[in-house]
Amino acid sequence: MGRGGFGSWTGVIALAGAVTVGAGSAELSATPLTPFRYEAQAQRHCPHDKVVWLDFRKGLYYRKGQKRYGQGFDGSFVCQNEARDSFYRRSLLGLR
C-alpha cells in the first residue's frame, strides 16, 4: 500500500476539509448590519424601511415612540430589517 495508500488518504482529508468549510459558510448568511450615529443617516440608507435604535449590549432594538429609542451609549440607529436579519429582538418595553 506504500505511497498509493497515503495519497488517497490525503485526498479524502482535503475533501472533508473543503466540505466542512463550505457547510460552515452557508450557515452565516445574515444581512450585514450597518450602524449609524444619526437617525437621518439610517433613513437615507434604507428609505423603504423603519429605523430602529439598536442596543448592542442587550441585543434588543427599540422603535420610534418607545422610551429608550435613541438612548444610551451602547447603541446605534439601524434599519429594522437588518436588525431582524442579524437576530436582534424587538423590545416590548414602552410600546403604545
C-alpha positions as CSV (number, residue, x, y, z in Angstrom):
1,M,0.0,0.0,0.0
2,G,3.0,2.3,0.4
3,R,2.6,5.7,-1.3
4,G,-0.7,5.0,-3.0
5,G,-2.5,4.5,0.3
6,F,-1.1,7.7,1.7
7,G,-2.0,9.7,-1.3
8,S,-5.6,8.5,-1.2
9,W,-6.0,9.4,2.5
10,T,-4.7,12.9,2.0
11,G,-7.2,13.4,-0.8
12,V,-10.1,12.2,1.4
13,I,-8.9,14.5,4.3
14,A,-8.7,17.5,1.9
15,L,-12.2,16.8,0.5
16,A,-13.6,16.5,4.1
17,G,-12.0,19.9,5.0
18,A,-13.5,21.5,1.9
19,V,-16.9,20.2,2.7
20,T,-16.7,21.4,6.3
21,V,-15.6,24.9,5.2
22,G,-18.3,25.1,2.6
23,A,-21.0,24.0,5.1
24,G,-19.8,26.5,7.7
25,S,-20.0,29.4,5.3
26,A,-23.6,28.5,4.2
27,E,-24.8,28.9,7.8
28,L,-23.6,32.5,8.1
29,S,-26.0,34.3,5.7
30,A,-27.2,37.1,7.9
31,T,-27.6,40.6,6.3
32,P,-24.7,42.8,7.3
33,L,-25.6,45.3,9.9
34,T,-24.9,49.0,9.1
35,P,-25.0,51.1,12.3
36,F,-25.4,54.9,12.1
37,R,-24.9,57.7,14.6
38,Y,-27.9,59.7,13.4
39,E,-31.4,58.7,12.6
40,A,-31.4,60.6,9.3
41,Q,-28.3,58.7,8.0
42,A,-30.0,55.4,8.7
43,Q,-33.2,56.6,7.0
44,R,-31.2,57.5,3.9
45,H,-29.6,54.1,3.9
46,C,-33.0,52.3,3.9
47,P,-35.7,54.7,2.6
48,H,-38.3,51.9,2.4
49,D,-37.8,50.5,5.9
50,K,-38.3,51.7,9.5
51,V,-35.3,53.0,11.5
52,V,-34.8,51.5,15.0
53,W,-32.4,52.1,17.9
54,L,-30.3,49.0,18.4
55,D,-28.9,48.3,21.9
56,F,-25.8,46.2,21.3
57,R,-25.3,45.2,24.9
58,K,-28.9,44.0,25.5
59,G,-29.4,42.5,22.0
60,L,-32.7,44.5,21.6
61,Y,-34.0,47.1,19.3
62,Y,-36.5,49.9,20.1
63,R,-38.9,51.5,17.6
64,K,-39.7,55.2,17.4
65,G,-42.1,56.1,20.2
66,Q,-40.6,53.8,22.8
67,K,-38.9,55.4,25.8
68,R,-35.4,54.0,25.1
69,Y,-35.4,54.9,21.4
70,G,-32.1,56.8,20.8
71,Q,-31.0,56.5,24.4
72,G,-27.7,55.1,25.7
73,F,-24.1,54.8,24.7
74,D,-24.1,51.2,23.6
75,G,-26.3,51.6,20.5
76,S,-26.9,52.9,17.0
77,F,-29.6,53.6,14.5
78,V,-30.1,50.8,12.0
79,C,-32.7,49.6,9.6
80,Q,-35.3,47.3,11.2
81,N,-34.9,44.5,8.6
82,E,-31.1,44.5,9.1
83,A,-31.6,44.2,12.9
84,R,-34.1,41.3,12.5
85,D,-31.8,39.5,10.0
86,S,-29.0,39.8,12.5
87,F,-31.1,38.1,15.1
88,Y,-31.7,41.1,17.4
89,R,-35.1,41.0,19.2
90,R,-37.6,43.9,19.4
91,S,-38.2,45.3,22.9
92,L,-41.8,45.2,24.2
93,L,-41.0,47.8,26.8
94,G,-42.8,51.0,26.4
95,L,-45.0,50.0,23.4
96,R,-48.0,52.2,23.0
